[in-house]
Amino acid sequence: MTGRANLGIVWLCATALFIPGAPSLAAGNEPVRQAVAGDFPVASEVRLAGDTKQTRFILDLDKKIDIHAFLLADPYRAVIDIPQVSFRLAPDAGDNGRGLIKAFRYGLVMPGGSRIVFDLAGPAKIDKAYVLDAANGQPPRLVVELEAVDPAAFNRLLAASSSSERPKDADSPDPVVDATGSTGAAATSDSRPVVVIDPGHGGIDNGTQASTGEMEKNLVLAFAVALRDRIEQDGKYHVVMTRTDDTFIPLAERVRVARNNGAALFVSIHADALPHREGDAQGATIYTLSDKASDAEAERLAEEENKADAIGGVNLTEEPTDVADILIDLAQRETRTFSNRFARLLMSEMKTAARMHKHPLKSAGFKVLKAPDVPSVLVELGYVSNKADLRQMVSDDWRSRTVRSVAKAVEAFLAKRVGSAGPTH
């Protein structure tokens, strides 16, 4: 799914708590584009005030907007959905909290819709959430007032709203997503094998970030778009992208895109970074799914990547049963065999164009690789924490060479499977 494919995802993934008088978000249907002056409301400054009993969040805007607020548990979070906003805040805005707010994140979660997620220091209720009119030379302001409650009261708030706030169409089937990121499946007469390319992160989820500011979500999107264009050159394969823009896509939806499209192969593109003061590492790594991580680094990375839904304010325990099953069931043995086969082929091709990690083939429990009937790999292009890797990842020449090597591996893998039945669906 792209953000446009299911604008009701917040209903499926979270228990909503409406603030009286605050209209719900009505996301537009136009494709996401880079914000330019005048396109979207602008958020220019943010402030926090209060203590661990009551905390206020204030966001300066250049025009009034509608808001929709709700709470999430495990961990405690408050979420504010708003129309698409151009955030022009300080680079470290949100890193340091105050009172009930440990930290907060913000960004695009769907075309036409942005989100602010507060990591709470403990259970709290959204006492008020509103937007002030411009007055006395002051701009319009989004204000969120949080008040501490005990865990039992927090749980009652969730339980009271769980049945009444879900929209009537929440159980409608998800549209299939095509290669442009728009809704609608590929033509039924198109019998070409489907390759799903999954640029990691996006929107509110930046992924890892280099010390010089480059964000993983942008690096991997540029690589994925180039890979799509390269694979589609000869017309043998139909490519589907999980996202084609700066949109947040929950992990379950990435899996569902592959399954709904009957994918013959799923390739998730990422970039890694070592935590500060934990040494240096370099080179590309290819991951497959396993119940037990191949080493401590693989386990750490899987844990970090699997946090994406928490970052975006998604509660996977509220997913429909069929999606929950996809996320927890073991992949079929045959699918794992094909995944491992492709990983080895991909490593052989990539090492001709890119520097590889000293242990280039690894495995761990990545949620995004858990489609039971689609061969899947996750490719870490390199470490943004390593200066040499980062120089490569921002290089057009390196990207072109590495894209060709990945495309060659994809074509070689699928060529061997053309005569056999694809994944069951």
N, C-alpha and C positions, 0 to 999 in steps of 0.2 A: 504494500500500500504506500502511496505517497500521502502527504498530508491532505491532499484534495480527495483521495479515494475514500476516506471515511472520516468526515468531520465530526462524527460522534464518538471518536475514540476515547475522549476524556470520560464519556459516560460508561464505556465498556471497561475502562481500566481504573476508575476511581469512584469512590463514593462522594457524591457532590453535596456541598453545603451552600445553598443560595443565600445571598445577603438580601434581605427585603429591599425592594426598590431598585436593585441593581440589575438592569437587563442583561440577559446572557449574550455571549459573544456570537455574532453573526458573521462568520468568515466568508469572504468573497470567493468567487470561482475563477478569478483570473490567475494565470501562472505567476509564481513568485519571480520578481526581478530585483536587481540591486536597487536599493532605495536611493532616490535622488531628491534634492531639495523640493519640497512641495508635494511629493508623492504620498507620504505617510505622516501621521503625527510624530513630533520629535520629542523625545525624553532627554532633558539636558542636565539635570542635577538631581541627586538623591541624598536624603538625610535619614538618620535613625535617632530616636529619642526614647527615653524611658529606662525601665529596669526589668528585673526578672518577674515582676508582677504584672506590669503593663508596658507595652512597647508600641511605639508609633513609627510607621514607615511613610515617608513623604517623597513623592516623585514629581518633579516639575515637568509640565508639558506645554506645548504651544497651542493646544486646542483640547476641548473636552472629548472624552471617549466613554464608551460603555464598558462595564466590567462584569466579570463572573468569578466568584470566589468559592473555593472548597478546601477541605482538609484531607490529609492522607496520614495513615499510620504506618509504623514499621519501616522506616523511622518516622517520627512526627514531622509533618510538613504542612505548610499552608501554600496554596496555589492561587494565583490571580491570572485569569485569562482575559486578554484584552485584544482589540483589533491590532493589526500589524503596525508596529511602531519602529521608528528609526532611533535606536538607542545611541546617544552621543554622550556617554558617561566616561568617567576616568577608567583607565585600563584595569585598575584594581578594585573598582566598585563592586561591592558584594563580598569581597574576600574577608573583611573584618566585620563581625556583627556587633550587636549590642543587646543587652537584656534577653528577651525571649528568642531573638533571632541570632543564631550562630553565624550564619552566612546566607547569601542569597545569589541566585543565578537568574539570567534573563536571556531571551532570544526568541527566534522564530520557531513555532512548532507546527505550523501548517500555512498554506497560502492564505494570506489575509489575517493570520492570527499569531500573536505573540504571547509569551507566558513569562511570569515571574514566579520562581519557586523559592520559598523560604525554608531553610533547614532550622527547625526549632530546637531550642535547648531542652524542651520538655513539652508535655501536653498543654495545649492552649486552644482557645476559641477565637474566631474572628469576630470581635465585638462589633466592629463597624468597618465597612469598606465603601468608599464613596469618592466622587470627583468634585472638587470645588470649582466654581466659576472663577474666571479671571476677575480681580477686583483691586482697586486702589493701587494700580501699577504692578500687581503681582500676577503671575501666570496661572492658568488652570493647574490644579494639583490633584494627583491621585493619593489618597490617604488610606492606609490600612492600620487599624487599631487592634492589637492582639492582647488578650487577657489570659493569664495563667489559670488552668483548671486542673482538677485531679484526674488521673487516668480513667476512672469510672465515668466521670462527666464527659470526657472526650469521647469515650466509646458510645455513650448514649447519643451524642450529637450525630455520630456516624450512622448508628442504627436507625435513628429517627428519620433520616433523610434518604436512606438507601433505596426504599421502595417508591417514594413519591417523586424523586427528582430525575429518574431515568426517562429519557424521551421515548415516545411511543414507537419510534422506528429503530430502537437500539438493537433489535435482534435481526434487522434486515441483513441479507448477505452482503459481503464486501465485493465491490467491483474488482475485476481483474485489471492490472496495470500494464500499459504497453510501454514501448521503449522510449517514448517521449515524456513519460511521467504523467500522462493524462489518463483518465479512466477509460475503460473499454478494452476488451481483449483484442489480440491480433486477429486478422481475418481467419475464419474457420478453414478456409482453403489453404492456408499457409501451413504446410507440413514440415517446415524446416525445424531442426532442433532448436530449442530455446536455451539461451545462456543468460543467466541473471547475474548482473554485476552490482555489487552492493558497496557503494562508498560509505564507509563508517561514519558514525556520528552525524552532526548536522543540526542547524537551528540552535536551540538552547544548549545543546551538548557540543561543546567545542572539541572534545577529545583532548589529547595532550597538546602542549604548546611549547615552542622553542623559546629560549631566553631572549631571542631577538624578535619575538612576537608572532612568528608564523604558526598558524593553527592547523592541527591535523585534519579537521573537517574540510578545509580548503585544499590542502595538498592532495588528499585522496580523491576528492571530487574531480580535480583537474586530471589526475591520472585515469580515473574511471571513465570519464568522458572520452579521453583520447583512446582508451582501450576499446570502448564501444565503437567508435568510428573506424578503428583499424579492423576489428572483427567483421564489421558489416560491409567492408569494401568489396569482398567478392560475392556477397549475397547468399552465401551458403547457410548462414545462421541468423536467427532472429534474436536480437539482444533486448533484454528488459532491464531497466535500471530501477533500483529501489528508490532512488532519489536523483533528480537532475538539477537540484538547486539547494539552497541553504535551508532545508526543512528537517525538522526532527521526525524520525521514524522509529517507533518502538521496536524492540527486538523481535517480538512475536509477529509483527507485521512484515518484517523482512523475510522471515521464514515463510509466512503465508503467501507472499508474492511469488516465491519460487514454486510452492506447491500448487497454487491456483493457476499458474501458467504452465504446469507440467514440465518444469525445467529439466534439462538433461545435465546441467552443471550450474553450480552456484559458487561465485568467487567474491569473497568479501575483502575489500581493500582497506588497510589501516597503516598507521605509522606508530612506532613505539617511542618510549623515552624512559630512561632509568631515573628513579627517584634521586633527588639531590643528595650528593655525597655518597652515592652507592657505586662509585666506580664509573667505568665507561664501557660501552659496547657498540658494535657497529655491524652493518650488513643486514640484508633482507632475510626474513625467516618465513617459512611456510608451515601453517598449523593445520592439523586435522583433529577431528573429535575423538576423545577417549574419556573413559570414566575416571582414570587416574592420570594426572599431569605427568609429562615426561620428565620434568625437573621443576625446581622451585621457581625459576624465572617464568616458565610456562604457566604455572599455577597462579603466580602474581598477576600476569597479564590477563588471564582469563577472568580473574576476580575483578580486575579494573574494567575490562570491556563489558562484563555482565552487569555493571552498575549503571549502564546507560539509561535504563528505564527509571531508576530512582532519580537520576539527574533531571530527566524530563518530566517528573511528576507522575509516572505511570505505576500503577499497582497491579502486577501480573497475577496476583492471587484472585483478582476479580475478572480475569479473562474467561470467556466461554469455555466449556469443558473441552471442546475439540482442540482449541489452541493450547490450553494447559497441558493436554496430553502430548501435543507435539513437543512442548518444552521439557517434559520430564521423561518421556519414553526414550529408551535406547534406540539409536539408529539401527536399521536392519544390517545384518552382517554383510550382505552383498553390497549395500551402499557404502559401508566403511571400506570394503575392499577396493571399490572403484575410486573412492576418495583418496585412499593411500596411493593407488596407482597413478592418479592424476598429479598428486603432490610430488612424487618422484620424477615424473615427466616434466613438471613445471620447474623443479629445481635444476634439472639438466639443461633446460633452455635458458633460465634466468642467469645462471652462472656465466654464460657467454656475454652478458650485457651489463650485469650489475654485480657489485660486491655482495657476497653472501655472508651470513653469520657463520661463526665457526661451527655451530651445530644448526644447520639450516632447516632440518626437518624435526618438528616437535608436535606434541599433541596435548590437549587439555579440554576441559569441559565448557567450551564456548557455546552459549545458548543459541547464537545465530547460526551455528552449524548443525542444529539438531533436527532438521527436516529428515524424517525417517526414510524417505524414498528419493532423495536428491543428493548425488555426490557433491560434497561441499568442502571448500578449503578457505582458510583465512590467511591472507598475505600481508605481512608487515614489511613495508617497503624499505624500512631502515629506522634509525633512531634520530629523532629531532634533537635529542640531547647531545649527539655527536656532530661536531662541526662539519666533518667531511661528508657524512650522510646527508645532512641538511643541505649543503651546497649542491649535492646531486639531486635531491628531491625538488629543488626549485629550478633546476636546469632543464630547459626545453630539450636539449640534445640528449641528456640522460633519460628523460621521460620517453622520448621517441624510441630510443634503442630498447629500453626495458619493456615498453608497450609491445613492440614487435616480438620480443621473446615470449611474453605471456600469451599473445595472440597465437603464436606458432604452436605453443603447448596446447592451447584450447583446441585448435584445429586438428592437431594430431590425435588428441584424445577422442574427440567426437568422431573423427573419420573412422576409428576402429569400432565405433558403436552404431554407425548408421544402419548396418544390416541387422542389428539385433533390436529387440524391443526396448523402448525407453523406460523410464521409471513409471511404475504403476501410479495411478492417481485417482 
